[in-house]
Each structure stands twice: as C-alpha cells, then as structure tokens.
Amino acid sequence: MKRAWTRVYHCFPLTILGFPAAAGLLGVLGRAFAAANAYAYFFSLTGLSLMGLLMLLSFLQARKIGEDEIVWHSRHRVFAGKEPAPHGLELKSSRLLPFFRVRFRLAGALKVEERYLGYHCQSGRFKPAEDFIVPMPLGLPHCGSFHAELALSVEDIFGLTRFCIGTPVSRLIPVLPGVLHRPVRYRIAERGAEEKSRVKESEVERYYMREYVPGDRFRDINWKASGRGDKLFTRISPVAQDESTTVTLWVRFYARDRRPSPALLALAEYQKSWVLTFLLRIKEEHPDFMFQVFMNRDEFLLENDEDLEAFATALGGKWFSAASDDLPPLPQEGRVYLFSSSADESAEHIRQLFPRVEFSLHLSRIARRDEGKTGIRISLFPVYRGEDMPSPAFLPGMFRKRGRLVQRMPGTDEEAVLIPLIGNREEPGP
C-alpha cells in the first residue's frame, strides 16, 4: 500500500493547490458546454492550457536535473536539542526557466531501538545555481536514529504543478545526545597522583618491550625500536599505568514499563546527555585517560576520539530494557561512576552486591510540582528557528503515562537532577 501511494505521489503532476484549481476549471468547462457560454469556454480552456504548459515544462526540467549529480552534504553530526547541523544540498550545473523552482522535502521518523518517537518534516524552495549549496539545516529535539528521506521536485512559483526529480534518497542519520554546559565532579585514584610525583627514571627502568600482538594500543608502539628490524615492538610499563588512568562507568537503562512516555523520554534524554558530557569533560582535562563503560549488556573501551564518537552513536540509540540479573565484570575495588534514573527500581541493591567498590552515583529523576523551574527542561518540540526558513515540524508519538517512578535512591554522592517535562532545554539554576 505504501509503495503504491509513493508511486502515485511520484507521478502525480498537481499539488494540493493545483488539484482543486484544475477541478474547478474542468467544472467551468462543463458548465460552458451546457450553457453555450463562449466566455466561460475561453476562460476554462485558457486556464487548462496554461496548467498543461506548466506541467510539461516541469516534467522536462525534472528529467534534465535528474540526469545531473545531486549531492546531499550530511557529514556534520546532529546533536539533540542543539542548533541544527549545517546540512546542505548541491545540484551540479542545473538551470531552471523563469517562474520555476526546485523544492526539497526532508521527512522521516525518529526512532530509538525501533520505538517510534516522532515524525520530522521540513521543506524549502530554491533556484539552483552553479557552485551553490542550498542550506538545509537539520535539528531534532531527541536523540535516536532519524530514518530520513529526501525528495526533490520542480514546481512553478504559483504552486500548481510539480514533477519529482529522480527517486527519493534514504539515509539513516544518528542523532547524538546534546552536551550540557555544566561542571563535572570526579576524583582520580591516588595511584595516578603517585605516578606523576615519581622521580624520573630511565627508559630501561620504567618500561620493557615485547613483540606487538593484535589488541595492543597503537600509541604504545616503540617506532624507534621497530625501525631497526622487521617487527613491531610494544612498550609496556611494569607499574600497570592502565589501572591508574582508566575511568570505569556503569550506565543503567532499566525500567519496568518501557513504553515511551514523556517522563521516561525526559529521563533518557538527560541521562544520555549527562553521560556524554561527563566523558568529554574528563577527556578534555586528561587526554591520556581511557574509559571502560558498561551499558546494560554492552561493554565499551574508549581510548580515542573515534571510540568516543562510536559510543555516542550507540548511546543515542539506547532505550530502557527490563532489569537483568547479569552483572557486568566490574573491578573488584576502586571507584565506579554509576549513572541511573529513578525508573531503575533495582539500582538500590547495587552496593550490597559490590561491597568493596566505591560508587559515585549520578541519578536523574522527575521534578515535583512544587520545585518550579529548577533543573533542566526537556522539550517535546524543537525551539530553534532558522534564518531563512520556519521552524520544522516535529510531531511526537502518542505517549502514555503508565507505572510509577520511584522517588529517590540513597547514596553519598547522589546527584538528583530535576527535569520538568515541557519547555525549552535549559541549564540548571544556581
């Protein structure tokens, strides 16, 4: 059914405004024949001839533009709730007759783990020119995966006729969590400080070398020693520096009722943004640090910017799942940064399972009515507006409030974040 409707839409030459106009002219023509009215006959035939000419010219120009190269510039990453990414559209050496324009229509569904969050649609008209990229800013209020479809057509400036250019282009665009502008509190193990205060030793005392094996870090390769032979050698520290520079995070996306609702969506949005902000802030201050992240049943080792970007993509597409009895292989002692929400009812027993681990808890919860404008506001609708085009439409899915969120979770380092459901995305007040 959908394929048949797409084919009809692709071939139908009249717009929403042109179809009733053509139907009205046909009605006038029928009345002219019945009443033998020459003026009505001339008026209706002239209007239908002009519409036929517009359809013919639109068809010919759409065929010509479809033969040229069409480039959709979408290399810029899209962050949820932030300024639109500067995507653009480029038509190579395409010319149009006067009174005609090219219209683009970018539409699609925003999903997270195949759960429908909303429908996004934006469009605009332009006259193509050589070496000119048409701005097509793309911004979405929530993170996930945007199943986008870009359709082009040639229309007259009166908005009566149109013909599609080629076939629509489909693309899967990840929408990453938005970064928050707030400080990050963390404590590094004392061992890391001792490493920095140690007296400089010789390379022989501090390191030993062995032959490179797959899985070793690229930055540990000793290129000077490797250049003397035909093998790669890896430089290893006998004091196990990895233990002092690896930050462990445990991100829990668990909830009893997992159907999308405004409350659950707000919790997921903030938790994703806060995890990514936490990682980026520490990485900026300590570029050599590594992160070991456990997220539900997945495990990530983040060593460089490429690993962080891949993790941000996986984080943006994460949704709540049922609580699992399987525990991640956390270190037996030390500090673990735990990110959870008030929807995770089983999180309060975590400290009993890991008695020797020191947890630093980051908990997000929904604000009460009496807490007013405190905290961060999660918006169901985009609040940005482009310079040359109106704000695109985002229609959220049908949410249902079901279940009850637990109030708080006890902890020494608890961060209870207040999230009103509707409004602009703002930073917490002092």
N, C-alpha and C positions, 0 to 999 in steps of 0.2 A: 504494500500500500504506500509506504513511504517512498519507495523507488519510483512508483508511478506518479505520485504527486510531484516529486523532484523533476521528472521528465516533462510533465505538463508545465511546471513553473519555468523550466529552462527554455521551452519552445514558445510559450505564450507571449505575443508581442505587445500586449497592452498592460499598462499599470493599473493601480487601483483607481486612479483618477481617469485614465483613458478609457477603461471599460464602460463606465456609465455614460461617458461622453459619446462613445461610438453607439451605444444602445439608444441614446436619445436621438442621435442623428438618423438612425435607422427607423425609429418611430416617426420622426418628422417626414422622412421619405415615404413611408407607408401612408400617412395622412395626406401627403401631397398627391399621391396617385389616386387616392379615394376621392379627394375634393377637387382634383384637377387644378391645383394651385401652382402656377408657374414659379412664383417667388419662393415658396417653400421647397419646391422641387430643386430649384437652382441652389438655394442655401444648403440643403442637405447634401446634394451631390458635391458641392464645393468643399464642405467640411470633411466628408468621407474621402475625397480625393487628396486633400492635404494630409489627413491622417495616414492614408496609404503611402503617400510620398515619404512621410516621416518614418514609417515602418521600414520601407525599402532602404532608405539611407542609413538607418540604424543597423539593419541587417548587414549591409555591405561593409560598413565601418567596423562592426564587431568581428566579421570574418577577417578583415585585414589586420586588426590589432591582435587577434588570436594567433596569427602566424608569427608575430614577433615574440621576443623573450620577455617574460613577466617575472620580476624578482620581488620576493617578499622578504624584506630585511627584518629578521626577528632574532638577531643574535643577543640583544640586550635582555637581561634577566628581569622577570616580573616579580615584584615583591608585593605581598598582600597588604592592602590598606595604605600604600605609599603612593608617591607620584607615579603617573603612568609611564611605562617604559617607552622610549622613543623608537617604536617600530615604524617602518616606512614601506612604501610601495613604489616601485620603479617600472615604468613601461619603456622599453627601448625603442627609440625613434618612431613614436606613434603620433600621427597627426589627426585632428578632427576638423570637420567642417564647422562653420559658424552655427550657433544655436544647438550645439550638441556637447554633451559632457560625458565623462566616464564616472560611474557610481560604483563604489565598493561597499560591500556589506559583510562585516565580520561578526559572526554569531556562533554560538555553541553552548555546551553545557559544562558547568563547573562541577567536578566530582572529586570525592575523596574515598579511595578504596571502593569504587563503583557505587558509592552512595551519592545520590543527586542532591547538590546544594543549591543550585540556581541556574538561571539562564541569562547569558550576557549577549547583548546585541548593540552594535554601533555601525553607523554608515556615514558616508560623505560623498560629495561630488567634486570633481576637479577636471581641468582641461590639461591633458598631458603635454609635456614639452621635453625636449632633449636634455639629458643630464639633469633631470629634476626628480627628486624623491618626494613623493607625497607623504606628509606626516600622517601617521595612523597610530596615535598613542594608545597603548593598551594597559589598562589597570583594572584590577579586580579586588573586591573587598576581603576575600577569604582565600586562604592557601589551599592547594589541592592540585588537580590536573585539569587544565582547560582544553576540552576537545573542540578545537576551533575549526571553522570552515569559512574560507574567504571566497566570495563570489563577486565577479566583475560584470558590468553590463554597460552598454552605450544607451544613453537616454537623451531625449530632446529637452531643452530648457523649460518647456511647458509642462513636463512631467506626464505626457500622454502615452508615449511609446517607448519600448526598450527591447534590446536583444542581449542575451548573455554572451560573454566573451569566454570561449573555451568551456572547460569544466571547472567546477569549484575545487579549490585547493584545500585539503585537510591537513591539519597539523596538531600534534599534541604538545602543549606548552605547559611546562611545570610552573606553578605559582608558589614561590618560596615564602616562608614566614618573614614578616616585616621585622626589622631590627628596632629595638626600643632604645630610647635615649635616656638611660638611667645607669647609675654606677653598679658595679658588680663587686660583691664582697666574697672573698675567698682567702683561705690560708694554705700556704705551701708547707709541706713536711719539713721538719727541722733538718732532715738529711740534706735537702737541697741547699740550705744555707751553709751547712758544713762543707759542702763541695766547693762553694765559692770562696770560702775563707782558707782553704788549704794552701800551703806554700807550694809554689810551682815546682814540679818535679820534672825530670827528664822524660822524653817520649818513651824511653825504654821502660821506665818505672811505671808510667801511667797507662800504657797500652801494650797489648800484644796483638799480633797479626795472625790470621789464618786465611786459608783459601776461601774465596767468595762462594756462597751457596745460595740458591734461589730462596728468597724470603728476607735476606739481609737488607738493611736500609741502604738506599743509594748514596746518601750523604756520608756513610761510614767507609766508603771505598777509599783506600790509600792509592791515589793515582800515581804518586811518585814511585812507590814500590812496585806497582803494577806495570809501570812503563819499562822497568828493567827486564821484564820477562814476558812470557806469552800467557800469563794467568792474571786474574783479578784477585787482589787481597783485600780483606776487610779488617778495619781497625776496631778492636774490641777493648772496652775498659774493664779492668778486673774489679772495679768497685760497683759495677752494675748501675751506671748512671740512669738507665731507663727507669729504674724504680723511683728515682728522685725527681724525674721530670715527666712522669705520666700522671695525668689527672683522670680519675675514674668518675663517670657519670652513670646514673641509673635512671632512665626515663620510663615512667609507667603510664601507659594509656589503657586504663582498665575502668570499666563501668558496668553496672548491672543492666541498665536499659541503654542500648547502644543506638537506638533510632535517633536521627538528627533532630534536635530541638534547639531553640535559642539559647538555653542555659548550657547545654553540652557543647554547642558550637562556640560559645564565648570562652568556655574553659579550654577547649582545644586550641583556639586561636592564640590565647595568651600563653599557654604552656609552650607551644611551638616557638613563638617569638622569644620567650624568655630563655629557652634552651639555646637557641642560636645566638642570642645576644651574649649570653654567658660565655660561650665558646669563643666568639670573636673578640670580646674584650680581653680575655686572658691571652689569646693568641697575639693580640697587638702588643701587650706588655711583655710577653715572653714568647718570641717566635720559635724558640727551640723546644717548647713543651709539646708533648704528644697527649692525645686524649683517647681513652678507652671508654666507649659508650655502649651501654646495654639498653636496648629499647624493646620492651616486651620479649620476643623470642629472637631478636636480631642483635648482632654484635658488630661494632664498627671500631676500627683503629684509625685514627685521624692523625696523619703526620704532616701533611702539607695542605696548600690551598685547594688542590684538586680533590683531596679526600673530604675537605670541609664542604665543598660545593656539592659533591655527590651525597653527602649526608644530609645537607639542607634540602635537596630534592626528595630524598626518602622521608625526611621529617615532615615536609609539607603535605605529602600524600598519606600520612598516617591518621588512622581513626581509632576510636576506642574498641577494645575487644573484651571478651569475657576473661575474668581473672583466672590465671593459670597457677597450678601448684608447682610448676617447674621454675626453679630459681636460677638466675644467671650465675656463672662462676666468678663471683666477686672475690677480691683479695681477702684473705683471712683476717687481716688487720689493716689499720690505716684509716684514711678519710675517704668517704664516698659521698658525692653530691647527688642527692635524691630529688628528682622532680616528679611531682604528682599533683593530683587535684582532689577536691572534695568528693568527686564521683567515685574515687577508688576506695571502697569500703574496707578492703583487706590490707590497706597500707599500714594501719596502726599496729599490726603484729610483726612488722619487719624487724624492729630492733630486737625482738625476742629470738628471731632466727639467726641473727648475726650479732651476738653479744660483744665481740671484740672489735667490731667495726664502728668507727665514729661517723655517724650520718650527719650531713649538713642538709637540712630539709628545705625545699622550696615548694610551697604549697599554694595553689590558686583556688579561690572559692568565689562564689557569687555574693555580691554585696546585698546587705539588708536594706529595707526601705528607708530606715532612719539614718543611713550612712550617707545619704545625699550624693554629692558629686565627687566624693573621694574615689581615687583609683583611676583605672583606665576604662574608657568606654569602648565597647565593641559595637561597630555599626553593621547593620544588615544591608545597608545600601551604601554605594560609593558617595563620597562627599567632594571629590575633586571635580574640577570643571576645566576643560581645555580652552585655549585661547581662540581657536578658530572653529570649534565645534562644540555642541552642547554636551552635557554630561551623558555618557552612555547609559542605557537602561540595564539594570540588573534585577531580575525577578527572582526572589528567594523561593526555595521549595516550601512545601507545606509542612511546617514544623508542628510537632505535638509535644506538649509538656506531660511527661509521664515519669513516675517514680519520684523519689525524694532524695535530695542530696544531703549527705551527712554534713554537719556544721563545721567541725574543726578536727584537726589531728594534733595531738600533743607532741611537742618537740622543743629542744633547746634553741635551735636556730630557725624556728618557723618563720616563714615569710607569707603572711596571709594577704593576698592581693585581692582588692575589691574590684569587681567588674560589673558595672551597670550594663544592661543588655542593649539599650538603644542609644544612639547618639554618635558623635564623632570619636575617632580614636585619639585619645589624649594621654599625656603622661601623668603619673601620679603627682598629687599636690604635696607640698612640704609637710 
